[in-house]
Amino acid sequence: MKKPFLIVYCVLSVAFPALGQTLTRLDGSKITAAALDSKIQELMQAARVTGLAVAVFNQNKPVYQKTFGYKNATTKEPIKATTNIYGASLSKAVFAVLVMQLVEEGKLDLDKPLQSYLPKPIYDYAPATKWQDHYQDLKQDTLYRQITARMCLSHTTGFPNWRWDEPDEKLRAKFKPGLRYSYSGEGLVYLQTVLEKMLGQPLEEMMQQRIFGPVGMVNSSYTWQPRFEQDYCLGHSANGTPYQKDKDNEARAASTLETTLQDYTLFTQAVLQNRLLSKASTKAMFTPQIRIRSVQQFGPRRLEESAANDGINLGYGLGWVLLQSKYGTGAFKEGHGDGFQHYSILFPARGAGIVLMSNSDNAESIFKELLEVALADTFTPWYWENYIPYNQSAQKK
């Protein structure tokens, strides 16, 4: 059966390159903006990707910022640089910067057990949200008292990704904190909850004051805002069917960021230019804390070990995954939810990077090739990320 033809609509946004401008890739080679446009549209059509937003960075600033495709496949409305996109786990990278600001100011010690910042056990606080700050299960868990901010940011708390992943849906540390890597949204939310109680300020307020406001991210929030109703993306399944938009999330540091290509570009530029953190703090954030040797990040193969990524020294920093290349450290963060798939990687020593944001369950299948074409990034561990190319089987070649 032939795949339906996907019309791709391209919008030039605020940071668009001048006619004929070329982008410089990691290896020093060049690609024209027009050639990249063409390749993106070719890949989107081949893999049936509904919409895609792309920003490329040279010399610590955006030199290419464009959107392609639709925010809603049914209405055929195009995505713009200011269209709201659910950020999923890109939330974690933004939160990590906020945490490092608190460390800089001496308000938080990365290695002090988080429970020690509170006057009473965290499970004695009355829950204020639907579920995320319910810690009554930890009454039976003595290990959680060892958890530090460093462990939360490096995913070594021992907590599961989410409590509902457990057969009994109860939260507990599954191994001694700090022992090994295991991806955990719960760890970031635990850190958020402690900070909120310690500082007497909700996450959204902290973000607006410390990150969004200073950077100019006027269309970003960790909760749905009425102003987003005017222009937002729906997520789309692999067959192009739109998902219903989830608008009732409470603010979670690990997962509820609502943002735009324009805003996340501003955030990325601020990180590259050390405008939110000192150079020392940025370096600390991008310093490996734990090696990663799992075959894949998620799924059953997360429990298998492999030396496949030893060549890039795959590991976790503070809020970002790290790899080592001949162009220096690569710091990356993914985002993945129903109908939304994102990826961002920075090479600070080169002042280079890319942001990919999509509202399609098919988008990750073009990330490997797109990273190679746009940035000459052949280092991203695509199989570990489960970014299986659309024209390959799920088995690693």
C-alpha positions, 0 to 999 in steps of 0.5 A: 500500500502506498503511503499518503502524500504528506504536504509539508508547509515551511514557515520561516521564523524570527531567526531565519537565515538569509538567502544562501546562508550556510550552516557550519557542522561539527566537522567544519563542513557546510550545508545551505539552509535550502539544502537542509529545508529540502532534506527535512521535508524529504525525511518528514514525507518518507516517515510520515511526520506530521510537524517538526520545529528545528533550530541549529546553533553556530558560535553559541547562537541560533543561525537556523530556526524553522517549522515544518508541517502541521500543528493539527493534521485535521485542520492543516494549520501550520506550526509556527515558531510561537506555536505551543508544543508540549515539551515532555522531558525537556522539562528536566533540562530546564529544571536542572538549570534552576537547581544549579542556580540555587547551588550557586547561591548557596541555598542548596548543597548537591550532596546534602540529603534532601530530607534534612532540609525539611523540619519533618519527614516528607510523608508527614506533609499533607499532599497538595496535588492529585498524586505527585507529592503523596509520600506516605509510602515512604514511611516504610522506606528508610533508603529515601533519606539518603537521596541528594539533589545530585542523585535526583539530577543524575537519575541514581535515586533508586526510584522508578521512573513513575510510581505507576510503573510498579505492580502495586503503584507504590513509591520506594527506592529499589536500590541503595541511592547513588549506586547506579543509573536508573531513569526516574521522573519521580526523583526530579519531582521529589527534588521539586517538592523539597525545594517548594517546601524549603523555599516556600515557593511553587515551581511555576513561580520559581521558573518564571522568576529565574528562567522564563522571565530573564530569558524572555520565554514568554510562552513557556510554563509548567502548567497549561495557560489560557493564552496557549489556547490561541495556538497549540500543537496536538500530538499525532499517532503513527498513523497521523491521528490526533491525540486529545490535548492534555491540559490539566497537568499540575506542575512537575519538574520532570515532565509538564513543560509547555513551550515553543520553538522560539522559547526553547531556542532562547533557553538553549542560547542562554545555556550556551552563552552562560547567561543563566549560570556561571561557566563553572556551574555549566561545566559542573552540570555537564560533568559526568556523574555516573556511567551508563552501560545499558543496551537501551534507555527504556524497555526490557533492554534497559536491564541488559549491559553492553559496551556498545557506548563505551567509545563515547563514555555515555553517562549522566551529568546533572539533568543532561545525558553526556557523551564524549566526542572529538569535538568535546562533550555532547550534552543532550536531552530528549522529550517523549510523550504520546504524540510528541518526540523531541531531542536537543544536543549541545557541543559547548566547546564548538558553540554548536547544537540543535533542537528538534521538536515534533508533534508526531510519534514517527519523528524519532525515526528521522532523528539519526539521519537529521542529526547527521545531515544538519550537524554532522552528529554521528555520536548520538547513541540512537539505538540506546535512545531507541531512535530506530530509523524509519527504513530499518528494522528494530534490530540493531544493524 
